[in-house]
Amino acid sequence: MKKMLLIVVTVLCLVSLSYPVNGYAAEEKKKATSQTQPDLAPSALSAVLMDADTGTIIYEKNSHDKLPPASITKIMTMLLTLEAIDSGKLKLTDKVRTSEYAASMGGSQIFLEPGEEMSVDEMLKGIAMASGNDASVAIAEHIAGSEEAFVQMMNNRVAELGLKDSHFVNCNGLPADNHYSSAHDIAVISRELLKHKEVTKYTGAYQDYLRKESKSPFWLVNTNKLVRFYTGADGLKTGYTSEAKFCLSATAVRDGLRAISVVMGEPNTKTRNSEVSKMFDFMFSQYTKHTIYKQGDVIGKVEIKKGKSKEIELVAGQQYSVLMKKIGNTSNLKHELQLEPELKAPIEQGQVLGNLVVYQGDQVIKKFELKSPSKVDKAGWWTMFKRTTAKLFFVD
């Protein structure tokens, strides 16, 4: 009995000794984590700092919290508009007629009258610079037939992008039940929008006019003051409602590095702009871009079995870069092609052929999908016969 009691006491002592140590270790780990990442947006409810080129997230705070996005909703509206232009469904010169419903939108607007027509180009100015709720609905109706149908397009695009924190109910961000997004999702949508280089013509302008030829020209002043006061800033979209507070998805470029900074739930415009500027300053001072391949560079050749063409030349369709700390060591960077085994015809254009894998030392830091630049049909029996006989007789 005494022996059993001694064992129990010993175990209890060991447990009591180990618990504070484990608790202390956990606390130290938490402190170390907080010290490695500075709090760049202390006043924001949610925030993300992302490198636009690589999609690397440098800083985040409550990034997946579902919050009312206010007018930064219009980033998705602009994205679908520019995609409609790219697909040929829409032209910048097309006239958009304003319905009574579109003209009835409250909040920020460009004061469209029912029946008034403006070009797509002018509507985009009104959305990007003046955050026109009326312009957003007018262009949504023009593209999809109704705002409801356009909103369905918005949510479909959310699903295509693999986003989990967003659901839209309208195209302009006016308060509505079940209308939400997150700093993470807004950053991803912003990155997608920035693939359309022409967007910064609208989002980066500080002032412009609508109805220039009329008796009453409408002066536009960008709601995003950073485009005037922060060097390199050229977008993207502000937002405010009493529920959402002050929101902003901003972008700036410097030395070939483009940053995307999203804040949601800021207390006022001054704090919002200050914290976004702080995020930009951090990225530009601490990070640099290391280019693996420039657009147009030949990456390598891929053998295609039983194809009309024996091989495909892989050419970089974009710039392949990795984001690195400025104090980082680039001498141990390396990369390799990892191709799908036994690639056989037919090969479709855009089919994934493998990956470009970038290592720092032995650690994988980035993977880029490599897609076929062209279609390769299956070779006919005569072509295969000639190849076989050529090999038999050592003829090339």
C-alpha positions as CSV (number, residue, x, y, z in Angstrom):
1,M,0.0,0.0,0.0
2,K,2.8,2.4,0.9
3,K,4.6,1.5,-2.3
4,M,1.4,2.4,-4.3
5,L,1.0,5.7,-2.4
6,L,4.6,6.6,-3.2
7,I,4.1,6.0,-6.9
8,V,0.9,8.2,-7.0
9,V,2.7,11.0,-5.2
10,T,5.6,10.8,-7.6
11,V,3.4,11.0,-10.6
12,L,1.5,14.0,-9.2
13,C,4.8,15.8,-8.6
14,L,6.0,15.1,-12.1
15,V,2.7,16.4,-13.6
16,S,2.7,19.5,-11.5
17,L,6.3,20.2,-12.5
18,S,5.8,19.7,-16.2
19,Y,2.6,21.7,-16.5
20,P,4.1,25.2,-15.8
21,V,7.0,24.4,-18.1
22,N,4.7,23.4,-21.0
23,G,2.5,26.5,-20.3
24,Y,5.6,28.7,-20.2
25,A,6.9,27.2,-23.5
26,A,3.6,27.8,-25.2
27,E,3.5,31.4,-24.0
28,E,7.1,31.9,-25.2
29,K,6.2,30.4,-28.6
30,K,3.2,32.8,-28.8
31,K,5.5,35.8,-27.9
32,A,8.1,34.7,-30.5
33,T,5.4,34.5,-33.2
34,S,4.0,37.9,-32.4
35,Q,7.6,39.3,-32.4
36,T,8.3,37.9,-35.9
37,Q,5.3,39.7,-37.4
38,P,4.8,43.4,-36.6
39,D,1.3,44.6,-36.0
40,L,1.0,46.8,-39.1
41,A,-2.8,47.5,-38.8
42,P,-3.6,47.7,-35.0
43,S,-6.9,49.6,-35.6
44,A,-8.3,47.4,-38.4
45,L,-10.7,44.6,-37.6
46,S,-9.1,42.6,-40.4
47,A,-6.2,43.2,-42.7
48,V,-4.0,41.5,-45.4
49,L,-0.8,42.6,-47.1
50,M,-0.1,40.6,-50.3
51,D,2.5,40.6,-53.1
52,A,0.4,41.0,-56.3
53,D,2.9,39.1,-58.5
54,T,3.3,35.9,-56.5
55,G,0.2,36.0,-54.3
56,T,2.4,35.7,-51.2
57,I,0.8,37.0,-48.1
58,I,3.3,39.0,-46.0
59,Y,1.0,40.1,-43.2
60,E,-2.5,39.2,-42.1
61,K,-4.8,39.9,-39.2
62,N,-8.1,38.1,-38.8
63,S,-7.9,37.7,-42.6
64,H,-10.7,35.2,-43.0
65,D,-13.3,37.0,-40.8
66,K,-16.5,37.5,-42.7
67,L,-17.3,41.2,-42.6
68,P,-19.5,43.7,-44.5
69,P,-17.3,45.0,-47.3
70,A,-19.2,48.2,-48.2
71,S,-18.0,49.6,-51.6
72,I,-14.9,47.5,-51.9
73,T,-17.6,45.1,-53.3
74,K,-17.2,47.1,-56.5
75,I,-13.8,45.4,-57.1
76,M,-15.7,42.3,-58.1
77,T,-18.1,44.5,-60.2
78,M,-15.1,46.0,-62.0
79,L,-13.5,42.6,-62.5
80,L,-16.6,41.2,-64.2
81,T,-16.9,44.3,-66.4
82,L,-13.3,44.1,-67.6
83,E,-13.6,40.3,-68.2
84,A,-16.7,41.0,-70.3
85,I,-14.6,43.5,-72.3
86,D,-11.8,40.9,-72.8
87,S,-14.3,38.2,-73.9
88,G,-15.7,40.6,-76.6
89,K,-19.2,40.8,-74.9
90,L,-18.6,44.5,-74.1
91,K,-16.8,47.4,-75.6
92,L,-15.6,50.6,-73.8
93,T,-17.6,52.6,-76.4
94,D,-20.8,50.7,-75.8
95,K,-23.6,52.9,-74.4
96,V,-25.2,51.9,-71.1
97,R,-28.7,53.0,-70.4
98,T,-29.7,53.9,-66.9
99,S,-32.9,52.2,-65.6
100,E,-35.2,53.8,-63.0
101,Y,-34.0,51.2,-60.5
102,A,-30.3,52.0,-61.1
103,A,-31.0,55.8,-60.8
104,S,-32.7,55.2,-57.5
105,M,-29.6,54.0,-55.7
106,G,-28.7,56.1,-52.6
107,G,-25.3,56.7,-51.1
108,S,-22.3,57.6,-53.2
109,Q,-23.4,58.2,-56.8
110,I,-22.8,60.1,-60.1
111,F,-26.4,61.2,-60.2
112,L,-27.6,59.3,-63.2
113,E,-31.0,60.1,-64.5
114,P,-33.5,57.4,-65.6
115,G,-32.9,56.9,-69.4
116,E,-29.5,58.6,-69.3
117,E,-26.8,56.9,-71.4
118,M,-23.1,56.8,-70.7
119,S,-20.3,54.8,-72.3
120,V,-18.8,51.8,-70.5
121,D,-15.6,53.9,-70.2
122,E,-17.5,56.6,-68.4
123,M,-19.3,54.2,-66.1
124,L,-16.0,52.6,-65.1
125,K,-14.7,56.1,-64.2
126,G,-17.8,56.7,-62.1
127,I,-17.4,53.3,-60.3
128,A,-13.7,53.5,-59.7
129,M,-13.3,57.1,-58.7
130,A,-16.7,58.3,-57.3
131,S,-17.8,54.9,-56.1
132,G,-21.1,55.3,-58.0
133,N,-23.7,52.9,-56.7
134,D,-26.0,54.0,-59.6
135,A,-23.3,53.3,-62.2
136,S,-22.5,49.9,-60.7
137,V,-26.2,48.8,-61.0
138,A,-26.5,50.3,-64.5
139,I,-23.5,48.4,-65.8
140,A,-24.5,45.2,-64.0
141,E,-27.9,45.3,-65.7
142,H,-26.3,46.0,-69.0
143,I,-24.0,42.9,-68.7
144,A,-26.4,40.4,-67.2
145,G,-29.9,41.7,-67.8
146,S,-30.6,42.4,-64.2
147,E,-28.7,43.1,-61.0
148,E,-29.8,39.7,-59.6
149,A,-28.3,37.8,-62.6
150,F,-25.1,39.8,-62.2
151,V,-24.9,39.0,-58.5
152,Q,-25.1,35.4,-59.5
153,M,-22.2,35.9,-61.8
154,M,-20.3,37.5,-58.9
155,N,-20.9,34.5,-56.6
156,N,-20.0,32.1,-59.4
157,R,-16.7,34.0,-59.8
158,V,-16.1,33.7,-56.1
159,A,-16.5,29.9,-56.4
160,E,-14.2,29.8,-59.4
161,L,-11.5,31.6,-57.5
162,G,-11.9,29.1,-54.6
163,L,-12.9,31.7,-52.1
164,K,-14.7,30.6,-49.0
165,D,-15.4,33.8,-47.1
166,S,-17.6,35.8,-49.5
167,H,-21.2,36.0,-50.5
168,F,-22.6,38.9,-52.4
169,V,-26.2,40.1,-52.5
170,N,-25.7,43.3,-54.6
171,C,-23.1,44.8,-56.9
172,N,-22.3,48.0,-55.0
173,G,-21.9,47.1,-51.3
174,L,-25.0,48.9,-49.9
175,P,-25.9,47.3,-46.6
176,A,-27.8,44.0,-47.0
177,D,-28.3,40.8,-45.1
178,N,-25.9,37.9,-46.0
179,H,-23.6,40.3,-47.9
180,Y,-20.1,39.7,-46.7
181,S,-16.5,39.1,-47.6
182,S,-13.0,39.0,-45.9
183,A,-9.7,40.8,-46.2
184,H,-8.2,37.6,-47.7
185,D,-10.9,37.3,-50.4
186,I,-10.8,40.9,-51.3
187,A,-7.1,40.7,-51.7
188,V,-7.4,37.7,-54.1
189,I,-10.2,39.5,-56.1
190,S,-8.0,42.6,-56.2
191,R,-5.1,40.6,-57.5
192,E,-7.3,39.1,-60.2
193,L,-8.5,42.6,-61.2
194,L,-4.9,43.9,-61.4
195,K,-4.2,41.3,-64.2
196,H,-6.2,43.7,-66.3
197,K,-3.5,46.4,-66.6
198,E,-5.9,49.0,-67.9
199,V,-7.8,49.1,-64.6
200,T,-5.3,51.5,-63.0
201,K,-6.2,54.1,-65.7
202,Y,-9.4,54.4,-63.7
203,T,-8.4,53.6,-60.2
204,G,-5.2,55.6,-60.3
205,A,-6.5,58.9,-61.6
206,Y,-7.0,61.5,-58.9
207,Q,-9.6,63.6,-60.8
208,D,-11.5,63.6,-64.0
209,Y,-14.9,64.7,-65.5
210,L,-18.1,63.1,-66.6
211,R,-20.6,64.8,-69.0
212,K,-17.7,66.9,-70.3
213,E,-19.7,68.2,-73.3
214,S,-22.8,69.1,-71.3
215,K,-23.7,72.4,-69.7
216,S,-23.0,70.8,-66.3
217,P,-19.8,68.7,-66.3
218,F,-19.5,66.4,-63.3
219,W,-16.2,66.7,-61.5
220,L,-14.8,63.4,-60.2
221,V,-12.4,63.2,-57.3
222,N,-11.0,59.9,-56.3
223,T,-12.2,58.7,-52.9
224,N,-8.9,57.0,-52.5
225,K,-6.6,59.9,-51.5
226,L,-3.5,57.6,-51.5
227,V,-3.3,57.8,-55.2
228,R,-2.3,61.5,-54.7
229,F,-0.4,61.3,-51.5
230,Y,1.5,58.0,-51.6
231,T,4.2,57.5,-54.2
232,G,3.3,54.6,-56.5
233,A,-0.3,54.2,-55.3
234,D,-2.7,53.7,-58.2
235,G,-5.8,52.0,-56.8
236,L,-8.0,50.3,-56.0
237,K,-11.2,51.0,-54.0
238,T,-12.5,52.6,-50.8
239,G,-15.6,51.7,-48.9
240,Y,-17.7,53.0,-46.0
241,T,-21.0,52.2,-44.3
242,S,-21.9,52.7,-40.6
243,E,-21.9,48.9,-40.3
244,A,-18.7,48.2,-42.2
245,K,-16.8,51.3,-41.0
246,F,-13.9,52.4,-43.2
247,C,-12.5,49.8,-45.7
248,L,-9.9,50.0,-48.4
249,S,-8.2,47.7,-50.9
250,A,-5.2,49.6,-52.1
251,T,-2.3,48.9,-54.4
252,A,1.0,50.5,-55.0
253,V,4.0,49.7,-57.2
254,R,7.7,50.5,-56.6
255,D,10.9,49.1,-58.1
256,G,8.9,46.4,-60.0
257,L,7.2,45.2,-56.8
258,R,3.4,45.6,-56.5
259,A,1.7,45.5,-53.2
260,I,-2.0,44.9,-52.3
261,S,-3.1,46.1,-48.9
262,V,-6.6,45.4,-47.6
263,V,-8.1,46.8,-44.4
264,M,-11.6,46.4,-43.1
265,G,-13.4,48.0,-40.1
266,E,-11.1,51.0,-39.6
267,P,-12.4,53.8,-37.3
268,N,-11.8,56.7,-39.7
269,T,-10.2,57.6,-43.0
270,K,-7.0,59.1,-41.4
271,T,-6.2,55.8,-39.6
272,R,-7.2,53.8,-42.6
273,N,-4.8,55.6,-44.9
274,S,-2.1,55.7,-42.3
275,E,-2.1,51.9,-41.6
276,V,-2.3,51.1,-45.4
277,S,0.7,53.4,-45.9
278,K,2.5,51.6,-43.1
279,M,1.9,48.2,-44.7
280,F,3.2,49.5,-48.0
281,D,6.3,50.9,-46.4
282,F,7.0,47.6,-44.7
283,M,6.8,45.6,-47.9
284,F,8.9,48.0,-50.0
285,S,11.6,48.3,-47.4
286,Q,11.8,44.6,-46.4
287,Y,11.2,42.6,-49.6
288,T,12.4,42.3,-53.2
289,K,11.5,40.2,-56.2
290,H,13.8,37.6,-57.6
291,T,13.0,36.7,-61.2
292,I,13.4,33.0,-62.3
293,Y,12.2,33.5,-65.9
294,K,11.0,36.6,-67.8
295,Q,8.0,36.5,-70.0
296,G,9.0,35.0,-73.4
297,D,12.0,33.1,-72.0
298,V,12.3,29.5,-73.2
299,I,12.0,27.2,-70.2
300,G,12.6,23.9,-71.9
301,K,11.1,21.3,-74.2
302,V,8.6,18.6,-73.5
303,E,8.5,15.3,-75.4
304,I,4.9,14.3,-76.4
305,K,4.5,10.6,-77.3
306,K,2.4,9.6,-80.3
307,G,1.8,13.3,-81.2
308,K,1.8,14.9,-84.6
309,S,4.5,17.1,-83.0
310,K,7.2,15.2,-81.2
311,E,7.7,17.9,-78.6
312,I,6.4,21.2,-77.3
313,E,8.6,24.2,-76.5
314,L,7.7,25.7,-73.2
315,V,7.9,29.5,-73.2
316,A,7.2,31.6,-70.1
317,G,3.8,33.1,-70.7
318,Q,4.3,35.3,-67.7
319,Q,7.2,36.4,-65.4
320,Y,8.0,33.7,-62.9
321,S,9.3,35.4,-59.7
322,V,9.6,34.7,-56.0
323,L,9.3,37.1,-53.2
324,M,12.3,37.3,-50.9
325,K,13.5,39.3,-47.9
326,K,16.1,41.8,-48.9
327,I,18.5,40.3,-46.4
328,G,17.8,36.8,-47.8
329,N,20.4,34.7,-49.5
330,T,19.7,34.1,-53.3
331,S,22.9,32.0,-53.8
332,N,21.1,28.8,-52.7
333,L,18.0,29.3,-54.9
334,K,17.5,26.6,-57.6
335,H,14.7,25.4,-59.8
336,E,13.7,22.4,-61.8
337,L,11.0,21.2,-64.2
338,Q,8.8,18.5,-62.8
339,L,6.8,17.1,-65.8
340,E,3.8,14.8,-65.8
341,P,5.0,11.2,-66.6
342,E,4.3,9.7,-70.0
343,L,2.8,12.7,-71.7
344,K,0.8,11.4,-74.7
345,A,-1.2,13.0,-77.4
346,P,-3.8,14.4,-77.7
347,I,-2.7,17.4,-75.6
348,E,-5.1,20.3,-75.2
349,Q,-4.0,23.9,-75.2
350,G,-3.8,25.0,-71.6
351,Q,-3.4,21.5,-70.3
352,V,-1.1,21.3,-67.3
353,L,2.1,19.6,-68.3
354,G,3.9,19.9,-65.0
355,N,5.4,22.4,-62.6
356,L,8.3,24.8,-62.3
357,V,9.5,24.2,-58.8
358,V,11.7,26.7,-57.0
359,Y,13.8,25.7,-54.0
360,Q,15.8,27.6,-51.4
361,G,18.2,25.1,-50.2
362,D,16.2,21.9,-49.9
363,Q,12.9,23.7,-49.1
364,V,10.3,24.2,-51.8
365,I,9.3,27.9,-51.7
366,K,7.1,28.1,-54.9
367,K,5.5,26.0,-57.5
368,F,4.3,27.4,-60.9
369,E,1.9,25.4,-63.1
370,L,3.2,25.0,-66.6
371,K,0.5,24.7,-69.3
372,S,0.7,23.7,-72.9
373,P,0.9,26.7,-75.2
374,S,-0.7,24.8,-78.1
375,K,-2.8,21.8,-79.0
376,V,-1.1,18.6,-80.1
377,D,-3.2,16.1,-82.0
378,K,-2.5,12.4,-82.0
379,A,-0.3,11.3,-84.9
380,G,-1.9,9.0,-87.6
381,W,-0.7,5.5,-88.2
382,W,1.4,6.5,-91.3
383,T,3.3,9.1,-89.3
384,M,3.9,6.6,-86.5
385,F,5.0,4.0,-89.1
386,K,7.5,6.4,-90.7
387,R,8.9,7.3,-87.3
388,T,9.3,3.6,-86.4
389,T,11.1,2.7,-89.6
390,A,13.3,5.8,-89.4
391,K,14.5,4.6,-86.0
392,L,15.1,1.1,-87.4
393,F,17.3,2.5,-90.1
394,F,18.9,5.2,-88.0
395,V,17.3,7.9,-90.1
396,D,16.3,11.1,-88.4
